Amino acid sequence: MGEIAEIAHVSKRTIDYYTSIGLLKAERSKSNYRIYSDESLADLKFIEECKSLHFPLDEIRRKIDMRKTKNIRESEVEKHVSAVTQQMKQLNSDLFDLIPILENLDEHQKKKLNKNLSMLRSALMNSLLNVTS
């Protein structure tokens, strides 16, 4: 457990908690130690990413289930698309609110933010193109 905690930059206590509520799965060794797979590490990183975006644990669980399940009900897909659409609208509104603040930054700060936003914008556009293709 210490190894996965170190790799994912989380505490052992966090891993214990996620395992106890069923977000993370662990196998047991003959000596009853928990063994986490590469899939568990990917799940842990995904959980932490979702937490950084302020998703509640129930929503994170649903997202993990959707990632692992190939046969998802159409209503679940529609619900998820609706949630993503709402998040995009909120982000757009948040960015609009930042415009007056951004105008007060110096050129170096503006270039740095623009570079970060450009990379994220490109990643988002690629994701959207993959979804609609």
N, C-alpha and C positions, 0 to 999 in steps of 0.2 A: 504494500500500500504506500509505503514511503516513496518508492520509486515513481509511481504514477503521480503522486502528489507533487513531487519535485519537478517532473516533466511538465505538468499542467499548471504549475505555480499556484497551487491551492493547498490548504491545510489538510492533514489527515482527518481532522474532525469534519471538514466539509465532505470529504469522500465518504466517511461513515454515515453522515446524514443523508446524502444522495442515495447511498446503498440501502439504508433503512427505509426510505420512502419509495424505493423501487425505480428511481431514475437511472441508477447505475446497476449493472449486473456483474456479479463476480462468481467465479467458480471457486470451489474449495479444494485445497490440496489434501493429501492423506493426513497431514498433521493439522488440518483445519485452518490453514492460513488462506486468506482471500487472494485469489489470483485474478487480475484484471487483464483482459485481452486488448489488442490494438483497437478493436471496435469500441470497447469501454473508454479508452483514452480519447477516441474521436468524439464519443458522446459527451465526455467530461468537458472537452474543449468547446463543444457546441453549447452545452449548458451554460458555461461561463460567458460565452459570447452573448447568449440570449439574456442572461442576467445583466450584462453591461448595457443592454438595450431596455432594461427594466420590465422584462416579461415576467409575469407571475409563474410560479412553478407548475401550476395546472396547464398553462399554455405551453410551457416548455415540454412537459410530458406529451401533450398532444402533438407538438411538432416532431418530437423524437419518434412517436408512433407512426406519424405520416411518412417520415423518412424511411422507416423500416418496412412499412406495409406497402406492397405493390398494388393491392386491390383496395382502393379507397373509395368510399361511397361518394357519389356526385355531390350530395349535400355537404359533405365535409370539405370537399374541394372548393365549392362555392363559398362556404363559410371562411375558409382560409384566404381565398382571393379577396373577399370582402374586407377581412382584417388587414391584409397587406395594403389594399387600396386606401383604407382609412389611415394607416400609418404613413403612407406616402403623402396624403393630404396634410396630415399634421406636420410632417417634416417640411413640406413646402411652406406652410404657414409660419413655422419656426424660422425658416431661412428668411422669409419676407420680413419678419420682425427684427432680424439681425442687420438688415441693410443699413439703417441709420448708424448703428454701432460700427459696422465695417467701414463706412465712409470716413470715420475718424482715425483709422489705422494709418501708420506710415507705409511707404511703398514696400519695404522689406516684409512687413507683416502681411500685407495684402498678397504679395507674390507667394509667400509660404502657404497661406490659406487657400489661394487659388490652385496651387499645385496639388494640395491634399484633396480639395473638392474635385479637381479634374480627374484624378485617379479613381475616386469613388464614383464619379459620374460615368466614367468609362465602364467600370465594373457593373454598375447598375444597368447601363444600356445593353451590355453584352448579355446579362441575365435576362432582361426583358426580350431581347431578340431570340434567345434560346427558347423562351416560353412560348412565344408567338409563332415560331417556325414549325 
